Amino acid sequence: MSSAVDPAPIDRDPGLQPERTALAWRRTLLAAVVTDLLIWRGWLVSLNRDHKAATGLVDLDFSAHSIGLGICAAMACVVTLVLVAAAALRIRLLHSSHERHGDDLASPAWLPALCAGSVVALAATAMAAIVLGLPAGL
Amino acid sequence: MREPAWRRTGSTPDYRFSLANERTFLAWIRTALALLAGAVALDQLAPEFAPGVLRVLLCMALAGIGAVLAIVSYRRWSAQEQAMRHNRELPHSWMMMGMSVVVSAAALVFAVLILLRP
């Protein structure tokens, strides 16, 4: 094929594939943050309940639910940081390999694996938060 | 980190196909995350829509499906990557049908719960 028909992908990718892939990673992060915020909200609601139950600031006693939900919130935070790091690395790889040769753009297999694993961890955290939040609705 | 053995077999496909496969994987991951967010939101923001234990069970089921979907979407990504390396037909996946059934069933259950709500 002549170069006029098939221009080198290094100059310009007509489909803007790396950009679209980078944006897909950013969208995925946003979806993860929504789940996070909801888990954190559950913890804050539980802390607020403890606070109302306490007679004064001094004898504010954290209930087991608040402590458990606090651990869930911390877990959700760690999972999100892992996802942020994975997305940041992937976006950097996409941009740097595109500038160099535009050929080794495919993701290393451990990145999707890490991403799927993080979502499973977030699911476990969400399930724990749902169980711990039970007395709130009763 | 070590790459899986299949990464050393066959030939590297056109990077655009690999990137499209990656975006499809991410779209499924977002679906899984939406199920998780839906499960937690339903539990926290709609406490009256079902009795306590039933609500928790339904939300747990949604979150569990989210976890399974994340694992299945990685396996699908890897299977399609392997098929492309060997120039084979892309493997058939039950994911779309499975998710259609899950979403329809969830909609039906929630519709019944809303109708039966005192």
Interface residues (C-beta under 8 A of the other chain):
Chain A: P9 D13 G15 Q17 P18 R20 T21 A24 W25 R27 T28 A31 A32 V34 T35 L38 I39 R41 G42 V45 G102 D103 D104 L105 A106 S107 P108 A109 W110 P112 A113 C115 A116 G117 V119 V120 L122 A123 A124 A126 M127 A129 I130 V131 G133 L134 A136 G137 L138
Chain B: M1 E3 P4 R7 T12 P13 Y15 R16 S18 L19 A20 E22 R23 F25 L26 A27 I29 R30 A32 L33 A34 L36 A37 A39 V40 A41 D43 Q44 P47 E48 G52 V53 R55 V56 C59 M60 A63 G64 G66 A67 A70 I71 S73 Y74 W77 S78 E81
